[in-house]
Amino acid sequence: MTPLAIGAVGLAALGALILLQVPIGFAMIIVGIAGYALQAGWGPAFTLLASEPSGLLASVDLATVPLFLMMGTFASAAGFSSDIYNAAAALLGHRRGGLAYATIGGCAAFGAVCGSSTATAATFAKAALPEMLARGYAPGFSAGTIAAGGTMKALIPPSIVMVLYCISTQTFIFDLFVAALVPAVLAIALNLLAIWVTVRIDPNVAPQARRIAWQARIAALRAAIPAALLMLTVFGGLYSGVFTVNEAASVAAVLSLAFAVARRRLTWAALWRGLRETASATAMIYVIIIGASVFTYFVTLAKVPEALVAFVGELPLAPLAIVALILIAYLILGAVFDEIAAMLITLPFVLPIVLNLGYDPIWWGVINVVVIELGMIIPPIGLIVFIVHGLAPQIALRTIYRGVAPFIAADLVLLALLASFPQIALWLPAVLKG
């Protein structure tokens, strides 16, 4: 069989196992081991099954995943999400669409102290959605704003998705964190612009509220000081070089725990629940990473990446056109597949093509994160949309999808800008490296 045929059979087998409801991580392990064994023998394949899990479990970089997840758990327990949202609402709530602006800003700020997009969306669905609905905001617009705000977490360091990308591609986590800063600011600006355009087209989706007193604004800002201190400590230490990424994750977890305890908001039940959820999420991520690693060995041994590079190199298309086709495929895949798993499965095939076209792996990491953002909210299966609907079942799914449409358009504009102008992502890392 040709390498491309072997790759196609491997993907077909993987898809069949997933349809049979085999967990994605285990499905990748099964296909990877079987494919490797058919080419090199069962002895080397079983050796791989032993060496890869032990190597990844000992990875210091991968240890940042549970630490950032714990940070998000303790930050939620400390009430940081409500404090951040209330502060933003106090400053912007009197403007038309002000609570929507506050939700996007609050999600971005809370995303900086929470390692999970789903947790950010779920938290703000509880904190912001009732307030928006009570003030007469349209249900679809309100839920869509929260869903869009949750997805931005993937682009705001510290990001679990970025950590997993860097571990899979053997690139520096800090470099990707730096590269994501300018695109993250641009994503926030485009989401705010989407709100501005929406409320101008249909003012009824966001009634104008009264301005609150300055004393109330100052009180709301004071309540958000602990969250601001946590962000300043972690980000200041990380980007000034005082902390490594691993140390920043450790400091963030300890500080968020200390704040939760000091504010007397962390009960034993909440602590146990948070640790259990963190352990469960960490185990799932580790299994997927191990599966992706084993699957990559099978694909590499079959020389599938080399064959793909040669095939794409013969296509009469410009590099940007090839990238556009890959992104369209990612959007289709992300609409019906788990986003993180889709990234890890396709990286062995896609990354060699991107590198052969002359693009930077750090830039492609940012692109991957933006695509994952989109996959979380585009129909028919948008994970964040389903989470918001689960917390607000009175709002129909189709209504939420209509509400999130302007934000999908904003993310598509961001994706087009990043694909057309890679320096948007690569400029800041180049400046810092001098």
Phi, psi and omega in degrees: 000147176285158178305319180295324177293320178297317179298319180295318178296319179298316179293322178296318178295320178297316178297321179296317179295321179294320177296331176279008176069027169285131178308141189303317180300314180292326177298317178294323178296314182299310181294318180297314180293315180297315179296320179294318182295322180293339179261325187237354181105157184288329179300304177299326180295315180290330174297319177298321180296335178272320187284321184295310178301318181294321179294317181288324178294335179268001183290125178291323180297319181291340178294343178292337182299303179296330181293315178292325176295319178295321177303315179296321179298312182289325177296321176295317179297327180286351179081021183295326182298314179295320180297315181294315181296316180297322178294316179294321180293325179296326181276327189243350189300335183281348179277157176294124185079011186300320179292330176291317174301317181296324179294316178296314179296320179294318178297319179296316181291316179292329177299333179287345178239017179225132185273005189225131176292319181296321179294320179297313180296316181296320181295316182282338172295328178278323186274319189261323186301312179301322180293318180294316180294322180295332181266012173089010178291146179297136183303315181296316179297318181296310181294321179296322178297317181293319178298316179295319178298323179295321182292335181298339180304324182301333183262354183254115179298147359280134185238127178299320181299318179297318179299315181294321177298313183295321178295319181290328184256000180058045174248164184283129181298317182299321180299319180289323176302316180294316182297333183279348187296309181294314175300326178295316177298319179295322178296317178298314181299318181292325176292320176296321177297322178299321177295314182301315180294317182298314183286340174283323179290317182225088182299339183291343181286343183213087179298150179280130183260167179283154179282133180270161183293154181296328179298320179292324178295315181297320179297318179294321178293321178297321181295335181272359182300315179303319178296319178296320178297319178298315179297315181296320181295311184291310182288321178299315179294322182291309186277346174272351179092001179291320179250146162280174179299319180295317179294322178298319178297318180294313180298319180298316180296316182292316181295317180295324175295317180297318179296318180297320179290315182297328180272002177057039179248001182252105177271166178298322179296317179293322179298312181296318179297318180295317179294322179294317179294321178296316179297319180296314180294321179296316179299317179298314181295319180297317180297318179295318179296315178298316179298317179296323180294314179296317179297324179296321178299316178299313182296319181293317179298325179282355180062033178294317180301318180297319180294321178295317179300316180295319181295313181293325180297336180271353180287139180278057182231149175288154180307319181295326178293322178295317178299319179298318178296320178297318181294321177298318178298320178297318180296319177294316180295319182291338181285340184233007187221155174299128191294313181296315179298320179299318179297312185290326179291319187274341183305317179300333180272317191275318186301316177301324178295315181297316180295321179294333177283354177097010181270161183272138179295332177292317176300317180293330175297317177296317178301316180301319181295318180296319178297320178295320174307310181297319181298336181283346183232353182275146179287162004272348182236092175253110188305313182294322178298319179294323179295313180298319178296322179297327179274341177226069186296344179289345178261119184294151180302316181297328177292319179294319179297323175295320180292331183271352183304316179298329181283329172297317178299319179297318179292325177295322176297316178300316181297319179296319179296316181294322180291322182280329184230081182303335182295343175302321179271329189266350184295309185295314176301323179294321179295315182292331178280351176078000000 
